[in-house]
Amino acid sequence: MTILHLPALQILLIQRTSTIFHDIIQSSVSIRRKLFLDDDPCKADYAQIDSNPFLCRFGIPRFGTIHKTDLAKYSHPTASWRNMFVSMPSGKQLIMTRFAAFTGGWERCNVCLTSEDHSGIRMWQVADHVWEDAGELSDMIEMTICVP
């Protein structure tokens, strides 16, 4: 399938051009796995855990700074990236450590997210949590993906 050879970002973008492309992408298991939309049973041994490459693109760094001003362009509630897994294979739990800047120093806060349907942590779970509490200037985030 030719679409499968495109970079993941291009696949996300072309599905917006027509319903035909959208339907092809949404119905192809191979493409859905490339986009972290479906778990890959071949990677179920957890020997290697791949972080979703879109974490940083959508303002959710695996480790790094988030800027609240960058978030609005990615906040469409029905965007397909929101259903992507955070990792492959999908982690069932994710621990985020947030270091929030405030006057006089940094505040550390740990948050544990658990898969609601036991399939794995989805990008929307992380995004909604991170964006809801994002500082006006910047916060630092560190994520640890927990696997069975």
C-alpha positions in Angstrom: 0.0 0.0 0.0 1.6 3.3 -1.1 0.1 5.3 1.8 2.0 3.1 4.2 5.3 4.4 2.8 4.5 8.0 3.6 5.8 9.6 6.9 3.3 9.3 9.7 2.6 13.1 9.7 1.7 13.1 6.0 -0.7 10.2 6.6 -2.4 12.2 9.3 -2.7 15.2 7.0 -3.9 13.4 3.9 -6.8 11.8 5.7 -8.2 15.4 6.0 -8.2 15.8 2.2 -11.1 13.4 1.3 -13.4 10.9 2.9 -11.9 8.2 0.7 -8.4 8.7 2.1 -9.8 9.0 5.6 -11.7 5.7 5.2 -8.7 3.9 3.7 -6.5 5.0 6.5 -9.0 4.2 9.2 -9.7 0.7 7.8 -6.1 -0.4 7.3 -4.6 -2.2 10.2 -1.0 -1.6 9.0 -1.5 2.1 8.7 -3.3 2.3 12.0 -0.4 0.5 13.7 2.1 2.9 12.1 0.0 5.8 13.5 -0.1 4.2 17.0 -3.9 3.8 16.6 -3.9 0.0 17.0 -1.7 -2.0 19.2 0.8 -4.3 17.4 0.7 -7.9 18.9 4.2 -8.5 17.3 5.6 -6.0 19.9 3.7 -7.5 22.9 6.9 -8.9 24.4 7.8 -5.4 25.7 11.5 -6.0 24.8 11.4 -2.5 23.2 9.0 0.2 24.0 8.6 2.9 21.3 7.2 6.3 22.4 4.7 7.9 20.1 6.7 10.3 17.9 3.8 12.8 18.0 4.1 13.4 21.8 6.4 16.3 21.2 4.7 17.5 18.1 1.4 18.0 20.0 2.9 19.8 22.9 3.4 16.7 25.1 7.1 16.1 25.4 8.2 12.7 26.9 10.6 14.9 28.8 10.9 18.6 28.2 9.1 21.9 28.3 5.4 22.5 27.4 4.3 25.9 26.3 0.6 26.7 26.7 0.6 29.1 23.8 1.4 26.1 21.4 -1.6 24.0 22.5 -4.6 25.7 20.8 -3.7 24.5 17.3 -3.9 20.8 18.4 -6.9 21.0 20.7 -9.7 19.9 18.2 -11.8 17.4 20.2 -12.3 14.9 17.3 -8.7 14.9 15.9 -7.6 11.3 15.1 -4.3 11.7 16.9 -6.2 11.9 20.2 -6.9 8.1 19.9 -3.3 7.2 19.3 -1.5 5.1 21.9 1.3 6.9 23.9 3.6 3.9 23.3 3.9 0.7 21.3 3.3 -1.7 22.8 0.7 0.2 24.6 1.4 0.9 28.2 -1.5 0.3 30.6 -0.2 2.9 33.0 1.7 6.1 32.7 3.4 8.1 35.5 4.0 11.8 34.8 6.2 13.9 36.9 5.5 17.6 36.4 7.9 20.3 37.5 5.9 23.5 37.5 7.6 26.8 37.7 6.3 29.3 40.3 7.7 32.4 42.0 10.6 31.2 44.1 11.3 27.8 42.5 9.8 24.6 41.2 6.9 22.4 42.4 7.0 18.7 41.8 3.8 16.7 41.3 3.4 13.0 40.3 0.3 11.9 38.5 -0.6 8.3 37.5 -2.8 7.7 34.5 -4.4 4.3 34.0 -6.0 2.9 30.8 -9.8 3.3 31.1 -10.5 0.3 28.9 -7.4 -1.7 29.6 -6.2 -1.3 26.0 -3.5 1.2 26.8 -3.0 4.9 27.5 -4.2 7.1 24.7 -2.9 10.5 23.7 -6.1 12.3 24.7 -5.7 11.2 28.3 -2.2 12.7 28.5 -3.1 15.8 26.5 -6.2 16.7 28.5 -4.3 16.4 31.7 -1.2 18.2 30.6 -3.1 21.0 28.8 -5.6 21.6 31.6 -2.9 22.4 34.1 -0.2 23.9 31.8 1.5 26.9 33.3 1.3 30.3 31.6 5.0 30.2 30.7 6.3 26.7 30.8 6.3 23.5 32.9 8.7 20.6 32.7 7.2 17.1 32.2 8.8 13.6 32.6 6.8 10.5 31.6 7.4 6.9 32.6 5.4 4.3 30.6 4.5 1.3 32.7 4.0 -2.0 31.1 2.6 -5.3 32.5 
